[in-house]
């Protein structure tokens, strides 16, 4: 039996991960879950999966302890690292948002424990600290595009890679006139044409900032230089990424645009198991199209990548600034276009500094949060 610990079980990805485990059956056991303040969802998950370990914020710990005496209820913010060491799961899925799990990810891979990472914020912010030739052996990416590349590279030699090609749906505004972007409302930006995701990643996908984040992910996950990572628009969202090799041959991963598939692959890795997920019918596909990105319409893509390539403190700062700005847009405090115009203005205030520890990643992330909030306070 394979034991699974889900960090961030109450979020969108976390809930889907638990659905996959249920579909996979008795050979997979959820031994631990963590949420934050969502008592209702966490309680339902405890009843359904009977995990031994349950992490949450201090706000709901007492309520959980009263309701579930048989589970070990712990403070997720302060005890996660120790609990993961005690639980020693076969696989830990890191699916929570922000960089709260960064140290736990670092500890798990440093101790040669397998992790599935769907938390791109941690990959980006801590990329220079997390990744080495040794630690990469224990990381299974869960984002759809990095998962596809990971699968394409199985059995291949890294030195034979010509390019990694990430596909992008183009989001809800691919065909919209750029002159109207100032008028975009959050309700429009939250209507992704292909994927069902959490609110923040849906907004990031609409600006194509999420695609820039995936380029950074691919750079760190596969140790491939930025110049070998390309992006093409693929509106159908059936081809999830492509690897081009030196001989010109390309390999691609195709499936329906559902996050269940990369989650299932991570959970069952290195095996593939038929869990009954809906299958892609090639006969139903009219066509598959690919075209160039319009970088003039989506400037956030290059803004993020230009600073990410500098490395160091810019990596956690980018994550922090985007977090604050997207939340401000969702709260109707800034315009849609100000997500990336403000991002650039605030990034200009920082100078490069090298990062040498997980603590420093957190320090610069927090500085980014403070700086962004101060900028908004002065400019709203």
C-alpha positions as CSV (number, residue, x, y, z in Angstrom):
1,X,0.0,0.0,0.0
2,X,1.3,3.5,-0.9
3,X,0.9,6.1,1.8
4,X,0.0,9.7,0.7
5,X,0.2,12.9,2.7
6,X,-1.7,15.8,1.1
7,X,-0.5,19.3,2.1
8,X,-3.2,21.8,1.1
9,X,-6.1,19.3,0.9
10,X,-8.9,21.9,1.2
11,X,-7.8,23.9,-1.8
12,X,-8.8,23.2,-5.4
13,X,-5.9,20.9,-6.3
14,X,-6.0,19.2,-2.9
15,X,-9.7,18.3,-3.2
16,X,-9.0,16.8,-6.7
17,X,-6.0,14.9,-5.4
18,X,-8.2,13.2,-2.8
19,X,-10.8,12.3,-5.5
20,X,-8.0,10.6,-7.5
21,X,-6.9,8.6,-4.4
22,X,-10.4,7.5,-3.9
23,X,-10.7,6.4,-7.6
24,X,-7.4,4.5,-7.3
25,X,-8.7,2.3,-4.6
26,X,-7.4,0.3,-1.6
27,X,-3.7,0.2,-2.7
28,X,-3.4,4.0,-1.8
29,X,-3.9,5.3,1.7
30,X,-4.2,9.0,2.8
31,X,-2.2,9.1,6.0
32,X,-2.2,12.9,6.4
33,X,-4.0,16.0,5.3
34,X,-3.6,19.7,6.0
35,X,-5.8,22.7,5.5
36,X,-6.0,26.1,7.1
37,X,-9.2,27.6,8.3
38,X,-11.8,25.6,6.4
39,X,-13.3,23.6,9.2
40,X,-16.2,22.2,7.1
41,X,-14.2,20.8,4.2
42,X,-11.4,19.5,6.4
43,X,-14.0,17.7,8.6
44,X,-15.6,16.1,5.6
45,X,-12.2,14.9,4.4
46,X,-11.3,13.4,7.8
47,X,-14.6,11.5,7.8
48,X,-14.0,10.2,4.3
49,X,-10.3,9.3,4.4
50,X,-9.6,8.7,8.2
51,X,-6.1,10.2,8.1
52,X,-3.8,9.6,11.1
53,X,-2.4,13.2,10.9
54,X,-4.5,16.4,10.4
55,X,-2.9,19.9,10.2
56,X,-4.8,23.2,10.5
57,X,-4.4,26.7,11.7
58,X,-4.6,27.4,15.5
59,X,-8.0,29.0,14.9
60,X,-9.8,25.7,14.3
61,X,-7.5,23.2,16.2
62,X,-9.6,23.0,19.3
63,X,-12.8,22.3,17.3
64,X,-11.0,19.6,15.3
65,X,-9.6,18.0,18.5
66,X,-13.1,17.8,20.0
67,X,-14.6,16.3,16.8
68,X,-11.9,13.8,16.0
69,X,-10.2,12.3,19.0
70,X,-8.5,9.5,17.1
71,X,-6.5,11.7,14.7
72,X,-3.3,13.5,15.6
73,X,-4.4,17.2,15.2
74,X,-1.4,19.6,14.8
75,X,-0.6,23.2,14.1
76,X,0.2,23.2,10.4
77,X,2.2,26.5,10.5
78,X,4.7,25.3,13.2
79,X,4.6,21.5,13.3
80,X,4.4,20.3,9.6
81,X,8.1,19.5,9.3
82,X,8.2,17.3,12.4
83,X,4.9,15.6,11.5
84,X,6.1,14.7,8.0
85,X,9.2,13.2,9.5
86,X,7.1,11.1,11.9
87,X,4.6,10.1,9.3
88,X,7.3,9.2,6.7
89,X,4.8,8.9,3.8
90,X,5.7,7.3,0.5
91,X,4.7,10.5,-1.2
92,X,3.9,14.0,0.0
93,X,1.8,16.2,-2.3
94,X,2.5,19.9,-1.8
95,X,-0.6,21.6,-3.1
96,X,-1.0,24.6,-0.8
97,X,-0.7,28.2,-2.0
98,X,2.0,30.7,-1.3
99,X,5.4,29.6,0.1
100,X,4.3,28.3,3.4
101,X,5.5,24.8,2.6
102,X,8.9,25.8,1.3
103,X,10.9,24.5,4.2
104,X,9.0,21.2,4.4
105,X,9.6,20.7,0.7
106,X,13.3,21.3,1.2
107,X,13.5,18.9,4.1
108,X,11.7,16.2,2.3
109,X,13.8,16.2,-0.8
110,X,17.0,16.7,1.1
111,X,16.2,13.5,3.0
112,X,15.5,11.7,-0.3
113,X,11.7,11.5,0.2
114,X,9.5,11.7,-2.9
115,X,7.3,14.8,-3.3
116,X,4.8,15.9,-5.8
117,X,4.8,19.7,-6.2
118,X,1.8,21.6,-7.5
119,X,2.9,24.7,-5.5
120,X,4.6,26.8,-8.2
121,X,5.2,29.6,-5.8
122,X,7.7,27.5,-3.8
123,X,9.4,26.2,-6.9
124,X,9.9,29.8,-8.2
125,X,10.8,31.5,-4.9
126,X,13.1,28.8,-3.7
127,X,14.3,27.5,-7.0
128,X,18.0,28.4,-6.5
129,X,18.0,26.6,-3.1
130,X,15.7,23.6,-3.7
131,X,17.1,22.2,-6.8
132,X,20.3,20.1,-7.5
133,X,21.0,17.0,-9.5
134,X,20.4,15.0,-6.4
135,X,17.1,16.6,-5.2
136,X,15.6,16.5,-8.7
137,X,15.4,12.7,-8.4
138,X,12.8,13.0,-5.8
139,X,10.5,15.6,-7.3
140,X,7.4,14.9,-9.4
141,X,5.9,18.0,-11.0
142,X,2.1,18.3,-10.8
143,X,1.4,21.4,-12.9
144,X,0.0,20.2,-16.2
145,X,2.8,21.5,-18.4
146,X,5.8,20.5,-16.3
147,X,4.2,17.1,-15.7
148,X,3.9,16.6,-19.5
149,X,7.6,17.5,-19.9
150,X,8.5,15.1,-17.1
151,X,6.6,12.3,-18.8
152,X,8.1,13.1,-22.2
153,X,11.6,12.9,-20.8
154,X,11.3,9.5,-19.2
155,X,13.9,7.3,-20.8
156,X,15.5,10.2,-22.7
157,X,18.9,11.9,-22.3
158,X,19.0,15.4,-21.1
159,X,21.9,16.4,-23.4
160,X,19.7,15.5,-26.4
161,X,17.1,18.1,-25.7
162,X,16.8,20.9,-28.2
163,X,13.8,22.7,-26.7
164,X,11.1,22.3,-24.1
165,X,7.9,23.7,-25.6
166,X,5.2,24.7,-23.2
167,X,1.7,25.1,-24.5
168,X,-0.7,28.0,-23.4
169,X,-4.4,28.2,-24.0
170,X,-4.2,31.9,-24.4
171,X,-6.8,32.5,-21.7
172,X,-10.1,34.3,-22.0
173,X,-8.7,37.4,-23.6
174,X,-6.6,36.0,-26.4
175,X,-9.0,37.4,-29.1
176,X,-9.9,40.6,-27.2
177,X,-8.8,44.0,-28.3
178,X,-6.0,45.2,-26.1
179,X,-7.5,48.7,-26.0
180,X,-10.3,47.3,-23.8
181,X,-8.1,45.6,-21.2
182,X,-8.6,48.5,-18.7
183,X,-12.3,47.6,-18.6
184,X,-11.8,43.9,-17.8
185,X,-13.7,42.9,-14.6
186,X,-12.8,40.0,-12.3
187,X,-15.9,38.1,-13.3
188,X,-14.6,38.0,-16.9
189,X,-11.0,37.1,-15.9
190,X,-12.2,34.2,-13.8
191,X,-13.9,32.5,-16.8
192,X,-11.1,30.4,-18.2
193,X,-12.1,28.8,-21.5
194,X,-10.6,25.4,-20.8
195,X,-9.4,24.8,-17.2
196,X,-11.1,24.8,-13.8
197,X,-8.7,26.2,-11.3
198,X,-8.4,28.3,-8.2
199,X,-9.0,32.1,-8.4
200,X,-5.4,33.3,-8.3
201,X,-4.0,30.9,-10.9
202,X,-7.0,31.7,-13.1
203,X,-6.2,35.4,-13.1
204,X,-2.5,34.6,-13.7
205,X,-3.5,32.5,-16.6
206,X,-5.5,35.3,-18.1
207,X,-2.5,37.7,-18.0
208,X,-0.2,34.9,-19.2
209,X,1.9,35.6,-16.1
210,X,1.2,32.0,-15.1
211,X,2.9,30.9,-18.3
212,X,6.0,32.9,-17.4
213,X,5.9,31.1,-14.0
214,X,5.8,27.8,-15.8
215,X,8.9,28.7,-17.8
216,X,10.7,29.4,-14.5
217,X,9.4,26.1,-13.2
218,X,10.7,24.2,-16.2
219,X,14.1,26.0,-15.9
220,X,14.5,24.8,-12.3
221,X,12.8,21.4,-12.5
222,X,14.7,20.2,-15.6
223,X,17.9,22.2,-15.3
224,X,17.4,23.6,-18.8
225,X,18.5,27.1,-19.8
226,X,15.8,29.7,-20.4
227,X,16.8,30.0,-24.1
228,X,15.8,26.4,-24.6
229,X,12.3,26.9,-23.2
230,X,9.6,28.1,-25.7
231,X,5.9,28.8,-25.4
232,X,3.3,28.4,-28.1
233,X,-0.4,29.2,-28.0
234,X,-2.5,26.0,-28.3
235,X,-6.2,27.0,-27.9
236,X,-7.5,23.5,-27.6
237,X,-5.5,22.6,-24.4
238,X,-5.2,19.0,-25.5
239,X,-1.4,19.0,-26.0
240,X,0.0,19.8,-22.6
241,X,3.7,20.3,-23.6
242,X,6.2,19.1,-26.1
243,X,9.9,18.1,-26.0
244,X,11.9,18.7,-29.1
245,X,15.1,16.6,-29.4
246,X,18.3,17.3,-31.4
247,X,17.3,15.1,-34.3
248,X,14.1,17.1,-34.8
249,X,11.8,14.5,-33.3
250,X,9.1,15.8,-30.9
251,X,7.3,14.0,-28.1
252,X,4.1,15.4,-26.7
253,X,1.6,14.4,-24.0
254,X,-2.1,14.7,-24.9
255,X,-5.2,14.4,-22.6
256,X,-8.4,16.1,-21.7
257,X,-7.7,19.4,-19.9
258,X,-8.2,18.0,-16.4
259,X,-5.8,18.3,-13.5
260,X,-6.8,14.8,-12.4
261,X,-4.3,13.4,-15.0
262,X,-1.1,15.0,-13.7
263,X,-2.2,14.3,-10.1
264,X,-2.9,10.7,-10.9
265,X,0.5,10.3,-12.6
266,X,2.3,11.8,-9.6
267,X,0.4,9.5,-7.1
268,X,0.9,6.3,-9.1
269,X,4.5,7.1,-10.3
270,X,6.5,5.2,-11.6
271,X,3.5,3.1,-12.6
272,X,0.4,4.0,-14.7
273,X,-2.9,2.8,-13.5
274,X,-6.4,3.0,-15.1
275,X,-8.5,4.7,-12.5
276,X,-11.5,5.3,-14.7
277,X,-10.8,8.9,-15.6
278,X,-12.5,10.2,-18.8
279,X,-10.4,9.5,-21.8
280,X,-9.5,11.6,-24.8
281,X,-11.2,10.5,-28.0
282,X,-9.0,11.4,-31.0
283,X,-11.8,11.0,-33.4
284,X,-13.7,13.8,-31.7
285,X,-10.8,16.3,-32.3
286,X,-11.5,18.5,-35.4
287,X,-8.0,20.1,-35.3
288,X,-5.0,21.0,-33.1
289,X,-3.6,24.5,-33.7
290,X,-0.4,26.2,-32.6
291,X,0.5,29.9,-33.0
292,X,2.8,32.5,-31.6
293,X,2.2,34.5,-28.4
294,X,1.2,38.2,-28.7
295,X,3.7,39.6,-26.3
296,X,2.5,43.1,-27.0
297,X,-1.0,42.2,-25.7
298,X,0.3,40.3,-22.7
299,X,3.4,42.3,-21.4
300,X,3.3,40.6,-18.0
301,X,4.9,37.5,-19.5
302,X,8.2,39.3,-20.4
303,X,8.2,41.5,-17.3
304,X,8.2,38.4,-15.1
305,X,10.8,36.5,-17.1
306,X,13.2,39.5,-17.5
307,X,13.4,39.8,-13.7
308,X,13.4,36.0,-13.0
309,X,16.4,35.6,-15.2
310,X,18.3,37.9,-12.9
311,X,17.7,35.3,-10.1
312,X,18.5,35.9,-6.5
313,X,16.0,38.0,-4.5
314,X,13.9,38.8,-7.6
315,X,12.5,35.2,-7.6
316,X,10.7,35.4,-4.2
317,X,9.9,39.1,-4.8
318,X,8.1,38.3,-8.0
319,X,5.9,35.7,-6.3
320,X,5.1,38.1,-3.5
321,X,4.2,41.1,-5.7
322,X,2.0,39.1,-8.0
323,X,0.2,37.6,-5.0
324,X,-0.6,41.1,-3.6
325,X,-1.5,42.6,-7.0
326,X,-3.8,39.8,-8.1
327,X,-5.6,39.9,-4.7
328,X,-6.0,43.7,-5.1
329,X,-7.6,43.2,-8.5
330,X,-9.9,40.5,-7.1
331,X,-10.9,43.0,-4.4
332,X,-11.6,45.7,-7.0
333,X,-8.8,47.9,-5.8
334,X,-6.8,48.1,-9.0
335,X,-7.5,47.7,-12.8
336,X,-6.7,44.5,-14.6
337,X,-3.8,46.2,-16.6
338,X,-2.4,47.5,-13.3
339,X,-1.5,43.9,-12.3
340,X,1.5,44.0,-14.7
341,X,2.1,47.8,-14.9
342,X,2.4,48.0,-11.1
343,X,4.4,44.8,-11.0
344,X,7.0,46.4,-13.3
345,X,7.1,49.6,-11.3
346,X,7.6,47.9,-8.0
347,X,10.3,45.5,-9.3
348,X,12.3,48.5,-10.5
349,X,12.6,49.5,-6.8
350,X,14.7,46.3,-6.1
351,X,18.3,45.6,-6.7
352,X,19.8,42.1,-7.1
353,X,20.9,40.3,-4.0
354,X,22.1,36.7,-3.9
355,X,20.1,34.2,-1.9
356,X,21.9,31.4,0.1
357,X,19.2,30.0,2.4
358,X,15.5,29.1,2.8
359,X,15.4,31.8,5.5
360,X,16.5,34.5,3.0
361,X,13.9,33.3,0.6
362,X,11.2,34.0,3.2
363,X,12.7,37.3,4.2
364,X,12.7,38.6,0.6
365,X,9.2,37.2,0.0
366,X,7.9,39.1,3.1
367,X,9.7,42.2,1.9
368,X,8.0,41.9,-1.4
369,X,4.6,41.7,0.4
370,X,5.3,44.8,2.5
371,X,6.7,46.8,-0.5
372,X,3.7,46.0,-2.7
373,X,1.2,46.9,0.0
374,X,3.0,50.1,0.7
375,X,3.1,51.0,-3.0
376,X,-0.7,50.4,-3.3
377,X,-1.3,52.5,-0.2
378,X,0.6,55.4,-1.7
379,X,-0.9,55.1,-5.2
380,X,-4.6,54.3,-4.6
